[in-house]
Amino acid sequence: MKRPLAYITAPWHGAAAENTEQAARYCRAVYEAGYAPICPMLFLPLYLHDPVPQEHKDGIGMSRDLLRRSRVLVVCGHIVTEEMKNDIAVAQRLGITATTLEGILTVKGQGKR
């Protein structure tokens, strides 16, 4: 079964370990709903150094490219940051469906997390 790509965006803040754990939980829920989750938060920090301006810019570019290839943008969490607003705007401009994690789970018949 080929799974459609689902780009995960969320309010990443706090410690890196907490962000990684939360990202993995979001990805697992999206996977269980039938999608192939794409979450740059899980892998870009492994080799890019965000404080280096060029690497920060490259990370944004790579993330945008992954979003462009996705079928759906999944907005996770209960607050919306500026980065998330940018992801939503890019998805809207490209005609990519944007929904919440709860929306994905409800549509796929998963009910609750």
N, CA, C and O atoms as CSV, one atom per row, in Angstrom:
chain,resi,resn,atom,element,x,y,z
A,1,MET,N,N,0.839,-1.178,0.000
A,1,MET,CA,C,0.000,0.000,0.000
A,1,MET,C,C,0.886,1.245,0.000
A,1,MET,O,O,1.752,1.401,0.860
A,2,LYS,N,N,0.665,2.106,-0.951
A,2,LYS,CA,C,1.420,3.351,-1.010
A,2,LYS,C,C,0.688,4.398,-0.164
A,2,LYS,O,O,-0.493,4.674,-0.374
A,3,ARG,N,N,1.411,4.964,0.782
A,3,ARG,CA,C,0.829,5.951,1.688
A,3,ARG,C,C,1.102,7.359,1.164
A,3,ARG,O,O,2.219,7.649,0.735
A,4,PRO,N,N,0.102,8.234,1.191
A,4,PRO,CA,C,0.344,9.628,0.806
A,4,PRO,C,C,1.214,10.317,1.854
A,4,PRO,O,O,1.104,10.036,3.047
A,5,LEU,N,N,2.079,11.222,1.396
A,5,LEU,CA,C,2.961,11.954,2.305
A,5,LEU,C,C,2.171,12.994,3.085
A,5,LEU,O,O,1.336,13.706,2.525
A,6,ALA,N,N,2.441,13.074,4.369
A,6,ALA,CA,C,1.803,14.047,5.253
A,6,ALA,C,C,2.897,14.806,5.996
A,6,ALA,O,O,3.639,14.217,6.782
A,7,TYR,N,N,2.996,16.092,5.754
A,7,TYR,CA,C,4.004,16.954,6.376
A,7,TYR,C,C,3.493,17.387,7.747
A,7,TYR,O,O,2.372,17.880,7.867
A,8,ILE,N,N,4.303,17.205,8.765
A,8,ILE,CA,C,3.930,17.530,10.140
A,8,ILE,C,C,4.520,18.883,10.535
A,8,ILE,O,O,5.727,19.102,10.427
A,9,THR,N,N,3.649,19.786,10.994
A,9,THR,CA,C,4.104,21.052,11.555
A,9,THR,C,C,3.510,21.180,12.959
A,9,THR,O,O,2.387,20.749,13.218
A,10,ALA,N,N,4.285,21.778,13.852
A,10,ALA,CA,C,3.858,21.915,15.244
A,10,ALA,C,C,4.655,23.048,15.899
A,10,ALA,O,O,5.656,23.502,15.345
A,11,PRO,N,N,4.214,23.500,17.068
A,11,PRO,CA,C,4.950,24.556,17.767
A,11,PRO,C,C,6.179,23.989,18.471
A,11,PRO,O,O,6.132,23.682,19.662
A,12,TRP,N,N,7.264,23.855,17.743
A,12,TRP,CA,C,8.487,23.288,18.316
A,12,TRP,C,C,9.136,24.328,19.210
A,12,TRP,O,O,9.628,25.352,18.737
A,13,HIS,N,N,9.131,24.059,20.488
A,13,HIS,CA,C,9.779,24.934,21.473
A,13,HIS,C,C,10.207,24.080,22.648
A,13,HIS,O,O,9.720,22.963,22.822
A,14,GLY,N,N,11.084,24.582,23.423
A,14,GLY,CA,C,11.568,23.812,24.568
A,14,GLY,C,C,12.809,23.017,24.207
A,14,GLY,O,O,13.496,23.315,23.230
A,15,ALA,N,N,13.079,22.014,24.999
A,15,ALA,CA,C,14.285,21.200,24.836
A,15,ALA,C,C,14.183,20.325,23.589
A,15,ALA,O,O,13.101,19.882,23.203
A,16,ALA,N,N,15.333,20.091,22.975
A,16,ALA,CA,C,15.384,19.274,21.760
A,16,ALA,C,C,14.823,17.880,21.998
A,16,ALA,O,O,14.115,17.345,21.144
A,17,ALA,N,N,15.128,17.286,23.146
A,17,ALA,CA,C,14.634,15.940,23.450
A,17,ALA,C,C,13.109,15.920,23.534
A,17,ALA,O,O,12.476,14.974,23.064
A,18,GLU,N,N,12.518,16.950,24.124
A,18,GLU,CA,C,11.057,17.034,24.215
A,18,GLU,C,C,10.437,17.184,22.825
A,18,GLU,O,O,9.436,16.540,22.510
A,19,ASN,N,N,11.041,18.039,22.001
A,19,ASN,CA,C,10.548,18.224,20.632
A,19,ASN,C,C,10.608,16.917,19.857
A,19,ASN,O,O,9.670,16.573,19.137
A,20,THR,N,N,11.700,16.195,20.001
A,20,THR,CA,C,11.872,14.930,19.288
A,20,THR,C,C,10.822,13.912,19.729
A,20,THR,O,O,10.220,13.238,18.893
A,21,GLU,N,N,10.603,13.802,21.018
A,21,GLU,CA,C,9.597,12.869,21.526
A,21,GLU,C,C,8.202,13.225,21.030
A,21,GLU,O,O,7.439,12.348,20.625
A,22,GLN,N,N,7.870,14.516,21.064
A,22,GLN,CA,C,6.550,14.953,20.608
A,22,GLN,C,C,6.407,14.717,19.105
A,22,GLN,O,O,5.358,14.262,18.647
A,23,ALA,N,N,7.440,15.019,18.345
A,23,ALA,CA,C,7.403,14.805,16.894
A,23,ALA,C,C,7.190,13.327,16.576
A,23,ALA,O,O,6.424,12.987,15.675
A,24,ALA,N,N,7.860,12.463,17.305
A,24,ALA,CA,C,7.704,11.025,17.085
A,24,ALA,C,C,6.265,10.585,17.388
A,24,ALA,O,O,5.715,9.743,16.680
A,25,ARG,N,N,5.663,11.147,18.427
A,25,ARG,CA,C,4.260,10.803,18.751
A,25,ARG,C,C,3.323,11.272,17.643
A,25,ARG,O,O,2.424,10.538,17.233
A,26,TYR,N,N,3.533,12.493,17.161
A,26,TYR,CA,C,2.702,12.994,16.061
A,26,TYR,C,C,2.864,12.106,14.827
A,26,TYR,O,O,1.881,11.737,14.186
A,27,CYS,N,N,4.106,11.771,14.504
A,27,CYS,CA,C,4.366,10.940,13.321
A,27,CYS,C,C,3.714,9.570,13.463
A,27,CYS,O,O,3.160,9.046,12.497
A,28,ARG,N,N,3.775,8.995,14.638
A,28,ARG,CA,C,3.158,7.678,14.854
A,28,ARG,C,C,1.650,7.738,14.636
A,28,ARG,O,O,1.074,6.852,14.006
A,29,ALA,N,N,1.014,8.784,15.156
A,29,ALA,CA,C,-0.432,8.931,14.997
A,29,ALA,C,C,-0.793,9.094,13.516
A,29,ALA,O,O,-1.766,8.504,13.047
A,30,VAL,N,N,-0.017,9.887,12.788
A,30,VAL,CA,C,-0.276,10.100,11.365
A,30,VAL,C,C,-0.029,8.810,10.579
A,30,VAL,O,O,-0.780,8.484,9.660
A,31,TYR,N,N,1.012,8.091,10.940
A,31,TYR,CA,C,1.292,6.793,10.309
A,31,TYR,C,C,0.116,5.831,10.530
A,31,TYR,O,O,-0.338,5.176,9.592
A,32,GLU,N,N,-0.368,5.750,11.763
A,32,GLU,CA,C,-1.475,4.853,12.073
A,32,GLU,C,C,-2.758,5.252,11.345
A,32,GLU,O,O,-3.647,4.423,11.145
A,33,ALA,N,N,-2.852,6.527,10.948
A,33,ALA,CA,C,-4.011,6.996,10.188
A,33,ALA,C,C,-3.870,6.706,8.691
A,33,ALA,O,O,-4.769,7.024,7.912
A,34,GLY,N,N,-2.740,6.101,8.285
A,34,GLY,CA,C,-2.589,5.685,6.895
A,34,GLY,C,C,-1.690,6.543,6.033
A,34,GLY,O,O,-1.653,6.364,4.815
A,35,TYR,N,N,-0.970,7.468,6.631
A,35,TYR,CA,C,-0.094,8.363,5.881
A,35,TYR,C,C,1.380,8.044,6.141
A,35,TYR,O,O,1.723,7.354,7.101
A,36,ALA,N,N,2.228,8.555,5.275
A,36,ALA,CA,C,3.678,8.494,5.482
A,36,ALA,C,C,4.095,9.853,6.031
A,36,ALA,O,O,4.175,10.820,5.274
A,37,PRO,N,N,4.360,9.945,7.326
A,37,PRO,CA,C,4.675,11.246,7.925
A,37,PRO,C,C,6.057,11.761,7.532
A,37,PRO,O,O,7.027,11.007,7.463
A,38,ILE,N,N,6.118,13.058,7.280
A,38,ILE,CA,C,7.363,13.763,6.990
A,38,ILE,C,C,7.498,14.840,8.058
A,38,ILE,O,O,6.654,15.730,8.160
A,39,CYS,N,N,8.563,14.757,8.853
A,39,CYS,CA,C,8.739,15.710,9.943
A,39,CYS,C,C,10.204,16.141,10.019
A,39,CYS,O,O,11.018,15.461,10.643
A,40,PRO,N,N,10.542,17.269,9.384
A,40,PRO,CA,C,11.926,17.737,9.396
A,40,PRO,C,C,12.504,17.899,10.794
A,40,PRO,O,O,13.716,17.776,10.971
A,41,MET,N,N,11.663,18.173,11.796
A,41,MET,CA,C,12.154,18.324,13.171
A,41,MET,C,C,12.879,17.072,13.651
A,41,MET,O,O,13.763,17.156,14.504
A,42,LEU,N,N,12.516,15.923,13.116
A,42,LEU,CA,C,13.124,14.675,13.562
A,42,LEU,C,C,14.517,14.440,12.998
A,42,LEU,O,O,15.316,13.729,13.608
A,43,PHE,N,N,14.824,15.029,11.836
A,43,PHE,CA,C,16.124,14.702,11.250
A,43,PHE,C,C,17.008,15.896,10.901
A,43,PHE,O,O,18.231,15.761,10.941
A,44,LEU,N,N,16.462,17.033,10.569
A,44,LEU,CA,C,17.327,18.168,10.199
A,44,LEU,C,C,18.272,18.596,11.318
A,44,LEU,O,O,19.430,18.903,11.037
A,45,PRO,N,N,17.824,18.629,12.579
A,45,PRO,CA,C,18.749,19.028,13.648
A,45,PRO,C,C,19.916,18.059,13.849
A,45,PRO,O,O,20.887,18.396,14.526
A,46,LEU,N,N,19.830,16.871,13.274
A,46,LEU,CA,C,20.922,15.905,13.407
A,46,LEU,C,C,22.171,16.330,12.642
A,46,LEU,O,O,23.285,15.957,13.010
A,47,TYR,N,N,21.984,17.115,11.571
A,47,TYR,CA,C,23.151,17.491,10.777
A,47,TYR,C,C,23.219,18.972,10.399
A,47,TYR,O,O,24.230,19.420,9.859
A,48,LEU,N,N,22.170,19.729,10.671
A,48,LEU,CA,C,22.218,21.169,10.419
A,48,LEU,C,C,22.347,21.917,11.745
A,48,LEU,O,O,21.760,21.520,12.752
A,49,HIS,N,N,23.110,22.989,11.733
A,49,HIS,CA,C,23.297,23.830,12.918
A,49,HIS,C,C,22.497,25.113,12.707
A,49,HIS,O,O,22.936,26.025,12.007
A,50,ASP,N,N,21.331,25.166,13.314
A,50,ASP,CA,C,20.408,26.278,13.115
A,50,ASP,C,C,21.014,27.653,13.409
A,50,ASP,O,O,20.641,28.616,12.739
A,51,PRO,N,N,21.930,27.796,14.375
A,51,PRO,CA,C,22.515,29.116,14.617
A,51,PRO,C,C,23.383,29.630,13.454
A,51,PRO,O,O,23.655,30.828,13.377
A,52,VAL,N,N,23.809,28.756,12.571
A,52,VAL,CA,C,24.598,29.173,11.395
A,52,VAL,C,C,23.604,29.659,10.339
A,52,VAL,O,O,22.800,28.865,9.851
A,53,PRO,N,N,23.638,30.951,9.974
A,53,PRO,CA,C,22.631,31.515,9.074
A,53,PRO,C,C,22.402,30.722,7.784
A,53,PRO,O,O,21.254,30.497,7.401
A,54,GLN,N,N,23.462,30.299,7.114
A,54,GLN,CA,C,23.277,29.563,5.865
A,54,GLN,C,C,22.608,28.211,6.108
A,54,GLN,O,O,21.779,27.779,5.306
A,55,GLU,N,N,22.955,27.551,7.188
A,55,GLU,CA,C,22.355,26.255,7.482
A,55,GLU,C,C,20.889,26.416,7.901
A,55,GLU,O,O,20.053,25.569,7.586
A,56,HIS,N,N,20.586,27.497,8.608
A,56,HIS,CA,C,19.195,27.800,8.948
A,56,HIS,C,C,18.384,27.988,7.665
A,56,HIS,O,O,17.295,27.432,7.520
A,57,LYS,N,N,18.929,28.776,6.743
A,57,LYS,CA,C,18.272,29.029,5.451
A,57,LYS,C,C,18.113,27.730,4.659
A,57,LYS,O,O,17.057,27.480,4.077
A,58,ASP,N,N,19.150,26.916,4.637
A,58,ASP,CA,C,19.080,25.626,3.926
A,58,ASP,C,C,18.015,24.727,4.536
A,58,ASP,O,O,17.296,24.045,3.805
A,59,GLY,N,N,17.901,24.713,5.850
A,59,GLY,CA,C,16.889,23.904,6.526
A,59,GLY,C,C,15.486,24.329,6.141
A,59,GLY,O,O,14.613,23.490,5.918
A,60,ILE,N,N,15.271,25.636,6.065
A,60,ILE,CA,C,13.963,26.141,5.643
A,60,ILE,C,C,13.678,25.700,4.212
A,60,ILE,O,O,12.569,25.262,3.904
A,61,GLY,N,N,14.667,25.813,3.346
A,61,GLY,CA,C,14.491,25.405,1.951
A,61,GLY,C,C,14.188,23.925,1.805
A,61,GLY,O,O,13.302,23.543,1.040
A,62,MET,N,N,14.915,23.092,2.530
A,62,MET,CA,C,14.664,21.645,2.468
A,62,MET,C,C,13.277,21.311,3.013
A,62,MET,O,O,12.576,20.462,2.461
A,63,SER,N,N,12.888,21.973,4.087
A,63,SER,CA,C,11.565,21.733,4.655
A,63,SER,C,C,10.466,22.127,3.673
A,63,SER,O,O,9.482,21.403,3.517
A,64,ARG,N,N,10.628,23.260,3.019
A,64,ARG,CA,C,9.639,23.713,2.031
A,64,ARG,C,C,9.534,22.730,0.868
A,64,ARG,O,O,8.439,22.464,0.373
A,65,ASP,N,N,10.664,22.196,0.438
A,65,ASP,CA,C,10.651,21.222,-0.650
A,65,ASP,C,C,9.876,19.974,-0.243
A,65,ASP,O,O,9.113,19.429,-1.040
A,66,LEU,N,N,10.068,19.521,0.991
A,66,LEU,CA,C,9.327,18.356,1.479
A,66,LEU,C,C,7.833,18.655,1.589
A,66,LEU,O,O,7.003,17.796,1.291
A,67,LEU,N,N,7.494,19.860,2.011
A,67,LEU,CA,C,6.085,20.254,2.080
A,67,LEU,C,C,5.468,20.234,0.687
A,67,LEU,O,O,4.349,19.749,0.515
A,68,ARG,N,N,6.186,20.756,-0.313
A,68,ARG,CA,C,5.677,20.772,-1.690
A,68,ARG,C,C,5.361,19.371,-2.212
A,68,ARG,O,O,4.450,19.201,-3.023
A,69,ARG,N,N,6.101,18.381,-1.757
A,69,ARG,CA,C,5.914,17.007,-2.215
A,69,ARG,C,C,4.811,16.268,-1.470
A,69,ARG,O,O,4.436,15.158,-1.848
A,70,SER,N,N,4.296,16.881,-0.417
A,70,SER,CA,C,3.312,16.216,0.443
A,70,SER,C,C,1.894,16.404,-0.077
A,70,SER,O,O,1.586,17.378,-0.764
A,71,ARG,N,N,1.053,15.459,0.265
A,71,ARG,CA,C,-0.355,15.518,-0.118
A,71,ARG,C,C,-1.157,16.347,0.870
A,71,ARG,O,O,-2.155,16.974,0.514
A,72,VAL,N,N,-0.697,16.338,2.136
A,72,VAL,CA,C,-1.446,17.030,3.186
A,72,VAL,C,C,-0.474,17.633,4.203
A,72,VAL,O,O,0.598,17.086,4.463
A,73,LEU,N,N,-0.876,18.771,4.768
A,73,LEU,CA,C,-0.152,19.402,5.875
A,73,LEU,C,C,-0.950,19.118,7.139
A,73,LEU,O,O,-2.136,19.437,7.215
A,74,VAL,N,N,-0.298,18.517,8.130
A,74,VAL,CA,C,-0.970,18.207,9.386
A,74,VAL,C,C,-0.461,19.174,10.455
A,74,VAL,O,O,0.717,19.165,10.813
A,75,VAL,N,N,-1.367,20.000,10.951
A,75,VAL,CA,C,-1.056,20.996,11.969
A,75,VAL,C,C,-1.327,20.374,13.335
A,75,VAL,O,O,-2.461,20.014,13.652
A,76,CYS,N,N,-0.274,20.254,14.137
A,76,CYS,CA,C,-0.368,19.598,15.438
A,76,CYS,C,C,-0.173,20.603,16.564
A,76,CYS,O,O,0.465,21.639,16.377
A,77,GLY,N,N,-0.716,20.299,17.712
A,77,GLY,CA,C,-0.559,21.171,18.866
A,77,GLY,C,C,-1.739,22.113,19.011
A,77,GLY,O,O,-2.638,22.146,18.171
A,78,HIS,N,N,-1.717,22.886,20.102
A,78,HIS,CA,C,-2.851,23.743,20.416
A,78,HIS,C,C,-2.573,25.223,20.213
A,78,HIS,O,O,-3.464,26.049,20.412
A,79,ILE,N,N,-1.358,25.573,19.821
A,79,ILE,CA,C,-1.049,26.961,19.469
A,79,ILE,C,C,-0.447,26.959,18.069
A,79,ILE,O,O,0.077,25.947,17.604
A,80,VAL,N,N,-0.531,28.105,17.410
A,80,VAL,CA,C,0.011,28.229,16.057
A,80,VAL,C,C,1.098,29.298,16.076
A,80,VAL,O,O,0.829,30.464,16.361
A,81,THR,N,N,2.328,28.890,15.769
A,81,THR,CA,C,3.471,29.799,15.749
A,81,THR,C,C,3.598,30.457,14.368
A,81,THR,O,O,2.895,30.091,13.426
A,82,GLU,N,N,4.494,31.420,14.270
A,82,GLU,CA,C,4.746,32.064,12.978
A,82,GLU,C,C,5.251,31.063,11.944
A,82,GLU,O,O,4.849,31.116,10.782
A,83,GLU,N,N,6.127,30.155,12.358
A,83,GLU,CA,C,6.622,29.126,11.425
A,83,GLU,C,C,5.475,28.273,10.911
A,83,GLU,O,O,5.428,27.936,9.728
A,84,MET,N,N,4.554,27.925,11.795
A,84,MET,CA,C,3.399,27.126,11.391
A,84,MET,C,C,2.504,27.912,10.447
A,84,MET,O,O,1.984,27.356,9.479
A,85,LYS,N,N,2.319,29.203,10.718
A,85,LYS,CA,C,1.521,30.053,9.824
A,85,LYS,C,C,2.152,30.087,8.435
A,85,LYS,O,O,1.443,30.072,7.429
A,86,ASN,N,N,3.486,30.133,8.378
A,86,ASN,CA,C,4.178,30.105,7.090
A,86,ASN,C,C,3.928,28.790,6.367
A,86,ASN,O,O,3.675,28.785,5.162
A,87,ASP,N,N,3.996,27.664,7.095
A,87,ASP,CA,C,3.718,26.358,6.489
A,87,ASP,C,C,2.295,26.318,5.932
A,87,ASP,O,O,2.068,25.827,4.825
A,88,ILE,N,N,1.347,26.833,6.699
A,88,ILE,CA,C,-0.052,26.847,6.275
A,88,ILE,C,C,-0.217,27.706,5.018
A,88,ILE,O,O,-0.932,27.324,4.092
A,89,ALA,N,N,0.444,28.861,4.988
A,89,ALA,CA,C,0.356,29.747,3.827
A,89,ALA,C,C,0.958,29.099,2.578
A,89,ALA,O,O,0.393,29.206,1.490
A,90,VAL,N,N,2.097,28.431,2.732
A,90,VAL,CA,C,2.721,27.739,1.601
A,90,VAL,C,C,1.789,26.642,1.095
A,90,VAL,O,O,1.578,26.513,-0.111
A,91,ALA,N,N,1.236,25.858,2.004
A,91,ALA,CA,C,0.313,24.785,1.606
A,91,ALA,C,C,-0.888,25.357,0.867
A,91,ALA,O,O,-1.304,24.819,-0.159
A,92,GLN,N,N,-1.442,26.437,1.382
A,92,GLN,CA,C,-2.606,27.058,0.737
A,92,GLN,C,C,-2.246,27.532,-0.664
A,92,GLN,O,O,-3.001,27.304,-1.609
A,93,ARG,N,N,-1.108,28.184,-0.803
A,93,ARG,CA,C,-0.676,28.686,-2.100
A,93,ARG,C,C,-0.475,27.553,-3.109
A,93,ARG,O,O,-0.723,27.730,-4.301
A,94,LEU,N,N,-0.029,26.396,-2.632
A,94,LEU,CA,C,0.240,25.262,-3.506
A,94,LEU,C,C,-0.957,24.328,-3.675
A,94,LEU,O,O,-0.870,23.342,-4.407
A,95,GLY,N,N,-2.053,24.622,-3.018
A,95,GLY,CA,C,-3.241,23.781,-3.126
A,95,GLY,C,C,-3.138,22.482,-2.351
A,95,GLY,O,O,-3.793,21.496,-2.689
A,96,ILE,N,N,-2.309,22.479,-1.305
A,96,ILE,CA,C,-2.144,21.300,-0.454
A,96,ILE,C,C,-3.136,21.404,0.702
A,96,ILE,O,O,-3.222,22.436,1.367
A,97,THR,N,N,-3.870,20.345,0.929
A,97,THR,CA,C,-4.840,20.330,2.011
A,97,THR,C,C,-4.135,20.485,3.353
A,97,THR,O,O,-3.130,19.826,3.619
A,98,ALA,N,N,-4.671,21.361,4.190
A,98,ALA,CA,C,-4.162,21.530,5.551
A,98,ALA,C,C,-5.264,21.122,6.519
A,98,ALA,O,O,-6.420,21.517,6.362
A,99,THR,N,N,-4.901,20.341,7.508
A,99,THR,CA,C,-5.856,19.900,8.514
A,99,THR,C,C,-5.128,19.740,9.840
A,99,THR,O,O,-3.905,19.855,9.908
A,100,THR,N,N,-5.876,19.480,10.865
A,100,THR,CA,C,-5.286,19.237,12.177
A,100,THR,C,C,-5.061,17.739,12.362
A,100,THR,O,O,-5.600,16.926,11.611
A,101,LEU,N,N,-4.271,17.387,13.352
A,101,LEU,CA,C,-4.081,15.974,13.673
A,101,LEU,C,C,-5.422,15.349,14.047
A,101,LEU,O,O,-5.721,14.228,13.635
A,102,GLU,N,N,-6.228,16.067,14.822
A,102,GLU,CA,C,-7.540,15.556,15.210
A,102,GLU,C,C,-8.411,15.321,13.980
A,102,GLU,O,O,-9.172,14.354,13.930
A,103,GLY,N,N,-8.301,16.208,12.986
A,103,GLY,CA,C,-9.059,16.034,11.743
A,103,GLY,C,C,-8.652,14.781,10.990
A,103,GLY,O,O,-9.507,14.041,10.504
A,104,ILE,N,N,-7.362,14.539,10.891
A,104,ILE,CA,C,-6.855,13.336,10.223
A,104,ILE,C,C,-7.365,12.092,10.940
A,104,ILE,O,O,-7.832,11.151,10.299
A,105,LEU,N,N,-7.279,12.086,12.257
A,105,LEU,CA,C,-7.684,10.914,13.021
A,105,LEU,C,C,-9.184,10.670,12.927
A,105,LEU,O,O,-9.623,9.523,12.851
A,106,THR,N,N,-9.967,11.733,12.933
A,106,THR,CA,C,-11.407,11.596,12.824
A,106,THR,C,C,-11.803,11.074,11.448
A,106,THR,O,O,-12.620,10.159,11.346
A,107,VAL,N,N,-11.240,11.640,10.402
A,107,VAL,CA,C,-11.553,11.225,9.034
A,107,VAL,C,C,-11.156,9.772,8.808
A,107,VAL,O,O,-11.876,9.024,8.147
A,108,LYS,N,N,-10.040,9.381,9.343
A,108,LYS,CA,C,-9.566,8.003,9.165
A,108,LYS,C,C,-10.205,7.028,10.138
A,108,LYS,O,O,-9.842,5.852,10.172
A,109,GLY,N,N,-11.164,7.515,10.935
A,109,GLY,CA,C,-11.883,6.621,11.828
A,109,GLY,C,C,-11.111,6.214,13.067
A,109,GLY,O,O,-11.436,5.216,13.711
A,110,GLN,N,N,-10.092,6.985,13.399
A,110,GLN,CA,C,-9.288,6.645,14.557
A,110,GLN,C,C,-9.905,7.196,15.843
A,110,GLN,O,O,-9.583,6.727,16.935
A,111,GLY,N,N,-10.785,8.184,15.719
A,111,GLY,CA,C,-11.417,8.734,16.914
A,111,GLY,C,C,-10.474,9.558,17.739
A,111,GLY,O,O,-10.194,10.711,17.412
A,112,LYS,N,N,-9.979,8.976,18.810
A,112,LYS,CA,C,-9.096,9.689,19.733
A,112,LYS,C,C,-7.657,9.242,19.572
A,112,LYS,O,O,-7.370,8.171,19.036
A,113,ARG,N,N,-6.758,10.096,20.051
A,113,ARG,CA,C,-5.336,9.732,20.078
A,113,ARG,C,C,-5.088,8.768,21.179
A,113,ARG,O,O,-3.953,8.335,21.376
